[in-house]
């Protein structure tokens, strides 16, 4: 909550020392960076606060594909879009405009704090000791794991882990270890970034690791383009999962030892007596 300054404060302005968040006072002329989770991409899944923040923004920065999904909301905005693998550049551009005093929205698909843009933006500000220089707000969104799970039914009702199979930023040896430990722990496992045009072996290797601890009939759900045009939902099992197309727009959910199929749904019991 923001309050006015104490009676003795010059000009009646808020006293920065009273800001317990350490984010400054948000005074006139001070820029703001809002990192917005846009969810799966369907405008119906945007939160009310995300819509409000986009309306308030003067500048919107994001990956060109994700900018395209919300283009109808950006008619009067300055839009800065870049391509794949240029996340740091986008963050730097957004921070620079906020430092100039603009209200900037940095959009991130899904939730910005889950493999999203909140991390690199805050890392850059922390590196430059600039966390109090501009106001920062992070607005959550529906992440791919829960968007995909909702389309499958209720596969995440018990403990689960999320593992990205992209080894661009994480060594494959670490990913292998995490897959093995998650399988040994009988977690429901959510796979992000299972494959790309240049990266196809990882999902095959992941399946082999999981088969060492999980039975071949373990239920698997595959969702592509969750909440977007071209949405696909496939229910299969660990034995047959490689028979279906997966790519960077796909989420794969592998059940635990109690997950089962019921009609067109996957269910992982929480333990309730039903």
C-alpha positions as CSV (number, residue, x, y, z in Angstrom):
1,X,0.0,0.0,0.0
2,X,1.3,3.5,-0.9
3,X,0.7,6.3,1.5
4,X,1.4,10.1,1.5
5,X,4.5,11.4,3.2
6,X,4.6,12.5,6.8
7,X,3.6,16.1,7.6
8,X,7.2,17.3,7.8
9,X,8.2,15.9,4.4
10,X,9.1,18.6,1.9
11,X,6.4,19.1,-0.7
12,X,4.2,16.5,0.9
13,X,6.0,13.8,-1.1
14,X,6.2,10.2,0.2
15,X,9.4,9.5,2.2
16,X,11.4,6.7,0.4
17,X,12.6,5.6,3.8
18,X,9.0,4.6,4.6
19,X,8.9,2.2,1.7
20,X,9.3,-1.2,3.3
21,X,9.5,-3.1,0.0
22,X,12.8,-1.5,-1.0
23,X,11.3,-0.7,-4.4
24,X,11.1,3.1,-4.0
25,X,8.2,5.4,-4.0
26,X,6.9,5.3,-7.5
27,X,7.0,9.1,-7.8
28,X,6.2,11.1,-11.0
29,X,8.8,10.7,-13.7
30,X,10.1,7.4,-12.3
31,X,9.7,4.5,-14.7
32,X,8.1,1.2,-14.1
33,X,8.8,-2.3,-15.4
34,X,5.8,-4.7,-15.2
35,X,6.6,-8.3,-16.1
36,X,3.4,-9.8,-17.3
37,X,2.5,-13.5,-17.5
38,X,0.2,-13.9,-20.5
39,X,-0.7,-17.5,-19.9
40,X,-1.1,-20.0,-22.7
41,X,-1.9,-17.3,-25.2
42,X,-5.7,-17.1,-25.3
43,X,-6.9,-13.7,-24.2
44,X,-9.6,-15.3,-22.1
45,X,-6.8,-16.7,-19.8
46,X,-5.3,-13.3,-19.1
47,X,-5.9,-12.1,-15.5
48,X,-7.7,-8.8,-14.9
49,X,-4.5,-7.4,-13.5
50,X,-2.5,-8.4,-16.6
51,X,-5.1,-6.7,-18.8
52,X,-5.0,-3.6,-16.6
53,X,-1.2,-3.5,-16.7
54,X,-1.2,-3.8,-20.5
55,X,-3.6,-0.9,-20.8
56,X,-1.4,1.2,-18.5
57,X,1.8,0.5,-20.4
58,X,3.3,2.9,-22.9
59,X,5.9,0.4,-24.2
60,X,5.4,-3.3,-24.6
61,X,8.4,-5.6,-25.1
62,X,8.3,-9.3,-25.9
63,X,9.1,-12.3,-28.1
64,X,7.5,-11.7,-31.5
65,X,5.3,-14.8,-31.4
66,X,3.9,-14.0,-28.0
67,X,3.4,-10.3,-28.9
68,X,1.3,-11.6,-31.8
69,X,-1.0,-13.5,-29.5
70,X,-2.0,-10.2,-27.7
71,X,-1.7,-7.9,-30.7
72,X,-5.3,-6.8,-30.4
73,X,-4.6,-5.2,-27.1
74,X,-1.6,-3.2,-28.3
75,X,-3.0,-0.8,-30.9
76,X,-1.9,2.4,-29.2
77,X,1.4,1.1,-27.8
78,X,5.0,1.3,-28.8
79,X,5.9,-2.3,-29.4
80,X,9.4,-3.7,-29.4
81,X,9.6,-7.4,-30.4
82,X,12.6,-9.7,-30.9
83,X,13.2,-13.3,-32.0
84,X,14.0,-16.5,-30.2
85,X,17.0,-16.7,-27.9
86,X,17.2,-13.0,-27.4
87,X,15.7,-12.9,-23.9
88,X,18.5,-10.9,-22.4
89,X,18.3,-8.3,-25.1
90,X,14.6,-7.9,-24.5
91,X,15.1,-7.4,-20.8
92,X,17.8,-4.9,-21.4
93,X,15.6,-3.0,-23.8
94,X,12.7,-3.0,-21.3
95,X,14.9,-1.9,-18.4
96,X,16.4,0.9,-20.5
97,X,13.0,2.3,-21.4
98,X,11.8,2.1,-17.8
99,X,14.9,4.0,-16.7
100,X,14.0,6.7,-19.2
101,X,10.7,7.1,-17.2
102,X,8.4,5.0,-19.4
103,X,5.8,2.6,-18.1
104,X,7.0,-0.7,-19.7
105,X,5.4,-4.1,-20.0
106,X,7.7,-7.0,-20.5
107,X,5.5,-9.9,-21.6
108,X,6.2,-13.5,-20.9
109,X,4.1,-16.5,-22.0
110,X,2.8,-18.6,-19.2
111,X,4.0,-17.4,-15.8
112,X,7.0,-15.0,-15.8
113,X,8.5,-16.7,-12.8
114,X,8.4,-20.2,-14.3
115,X,11.1,-20.4,-17.0
116,X,10.0,-16.8,-17.9
117,X,11.3,-13.3,-18.1
118,X,11.0,-12.3,-14.4
119,X,14.3,-14.0,-13.5
120,X,16.6,-12.4,-16.1
121,X,15.0,-9.0,-15.6
122,X,15.6,-9.1,-11.9
123,X,19.1,-10.6,-12.4
124,X,20.1,-7.7,-14.6
125,X,18.7,-5.1,-12.2
126,X,20.5,-6.8,-9.3
127,X,23.8,-6.9,-11.2
128,X,23.6,-3.2,-11.8
129,X,22.4,-2.4,-8.2
130,X,19.3,-0.9,-9.8
131,X,16.5,-2.7,-8.1
132,X,15.4,0.5,-6.4
133,X,15.9,2.7,-9.4
134,X,12.7,1.8,-11.1
135,X,9.5,0.3,-9.8
136,X,9.0,-3.4,-10.6
137,X,5.8,-5.5,-10.6
138,X,5.6,-9.1,-11.6
139,X,2.1,-10.4,-12.6
140,X,1.6,-14.1,-12.5
141,X,0.0,-16.1,-15.4
142,X,-1.2,-19.6,-16.1
143,X,1.9,-21.7,-16.7
144,X,2.0,-24.4,-19.3
145,X,2.0,-27.2,-16.7
146,X,-1.3,-26.3,-15.2
147,X,-2.9,-25.3,-18.6
148,X,-2.0,-28.7,-20.0
149,X,-3.0,-30.5,-16.9
150,X,-6.5,-28.9,-16.9
151,X,-7.0,-30.2,-20.5
152,X,-6.1,-33.7,-19.4
153,X,-8.2,-33.8,-16.2
154,X,-6.4,-33.9,-12.9
155,X,-2.9,-35.4,-13.4
156,X,-1.1,-33.1,-10.9
157,X,-3.2,-33.8,-7.8
158,X,-0.2,-35.1,-6.0
159,X,3.5,-34.2,-5.8
160,X,5.0,-33.3,-9.2
161,X,8.2,-31.9,-10.7
162,X,8.7,-29.8,-13.8
163,X,11.8,-30.4,-15.9
164,X,12.9,-28.7,-19.1
165,X,14.6,-31.0,-21.6
166,X,16.3,-28.0,-23.3
167,X,20.1,-28.3,-22.6
168,X,20.7,-24.8,-24.0
169,X,21.2,-23.3,-20.5
170,X,21.4,-26.5,-18.4
171,X,24.0,-29.3,-19.0
172,X,22.4,-32.5,-20.2
173,X,24.1,-34.4,-17.4
174,X,22.2,-32.4,-14.8
175,X,18.9,-32.9,-16.6
176,X,19.5,-36.7,-16.7
177,X,20.2,-36.7,-13.0
178,X,17.0,-34.8,-12.3
179,X,14.9,-37.1,-14.4
180,X,16.4,-40.2,-12.7
181,X,15.7,-38.8,-9.2
182,X,12.2,-37.7,-10.1
183,X,11.4,-41.1,-11.5
184,X,12.9,-42.9,-8.4
185,X,10.8,-40.6,-6.2
186,X,7.6,-41.6,-8.1
187,X,6.7,-38.0,-8.9
188,X,4.3,-37.0,-11.6
189,X,6.7,-35.5,-14.1
190,X,6.0,-32.5,-16.4
191,X,8.4,-32.1,-19.3
192,X,8.8,-28.7,-20.9
193,X,10.6,-28.1,-24.2
194,X,10.7,-31.9,-25.0
195,X,12.0,-31.4,-28.6
196,X,12.8,-28.9,-31.3
197,X,13.8,-29.1,-34.9
198,X,17.5,-29.4,-34.0
199,X,17.0,-31.2,-30.7
200,X,15.3,-34.6,-30.9
201,X,17.4,-37.1,-28.9
202,X,16.6,-35.7,-25.4
203,X,13.0,-36.8,-25.3
204,X,14.1,-40.3,-26.4
205,X,16.8,-40.4,-23.7
206,X,14.3,-39.1,-21.1
207,X,11.9,-41.9,-21.9
208,X,14.6,-44.5,-21.4
209,X,15.6,-43.0,-18.0
210,X,11.9,-43.0,-16.9
211,X,11.3,-46.6,-18.0
212,X,14.0,-47.8,-15.6
213,X,11.7,-46.8,-12.7
214,X,8.2,-46.5,-14.3
215,X,6.2,-49.2,-16.0
216,X,5.6,-49.0,-19.8
217,X,1.9,-48.6,-19.2
218,X,2.3,-45.5,-17.0
219,X,-0.2,-43.0,-18.3
220,X,1.1,-40.1,-20.3
221,X,-0.6,-36.9,-21.5
222,X,0.7,-34.8,-24.4
223,X,-0.7,-31.4,-25.1
224,X,0.4,-29.2,-27.9
225,X,-0.6,-25.5,-28.2
226,X,-2.6,-25.5,-25.0
227,X,-5.1,-22.7,-25.1
228,X,-4.1,-21.7,-28.6
229,X,-5.2,-22.3,-32.1
230,X,-4.3,-25.8,-33.2
231,X,-4.7,-27.3,-29.7
232,X,-4.0,-31.1,-29.5
233,X,-4.6,-33.4,-26.6
234,X,-3.3,-37.0,-26.6
235,X,-3.6,-39.6,-23.9
236,X,-1.2,-42.5,-24.2
237,X,1.4,-44.3,-22.1
238,X,5.1,-44.3,-21.6
239,X,5.6,-47.1,-24.0
240,X,4.0,-45.3,-26.9
241,X,4.7,-41.7,-26.2
242,X,7.3,-41.3,-28.9
243,X,4.8,-42.2,-31.6
244,X,3.4,-38.7,-31.3
245,X,4.7,-35.3,-32.4
246,X,6.3,-33.2,-29.7
247,X,8.0,-29.8,-30.0
248,X,8.7,-26.6,-28.2
249,X,4.9,-25.9,-28.0
250,X,4.3,-29.2,-26.3
251,X,4.0,-30.2,-22.7
252,X,4.3,-33.9,-21.7
253,X,2.9,-35.1,-18.3
254,X,4.0,-38.6,-17.1
255,X,2.0,-40.0,-14.2
256,X,3.1,-41.6,-11.0
257,X,2.4,-45.2,-10.0
258,X,-1.2,-44.4,-9.0
259,X,-2.2,-42.2,-12.0
260,X,-4.9,-43.8,-14.2
261,X,-7.0,-43.1,-17.2
262,X,-10.8,-42.6,-16.9
263,X,-12.5,-41.9,-20.2
264,X,-10.8,-38.9,-21.7
265,X,-9.1,-37.9,-18.5
266,X,-6.0,-38.6,-16.5
267,X,-6.4,-38.7,-12.7
268,X,-3.7,-38.9,-10.0
269,X,-5.4,-39.6,-6.7
270,X,-4.6,-37.2,-3.9
271,X,-5.5,-39.8,-1.3
272,X,-9.0,-38.8,-0.4
273,X,-11.4,-41.6,0.5
274,X,-13.9,-41.4,-2.4
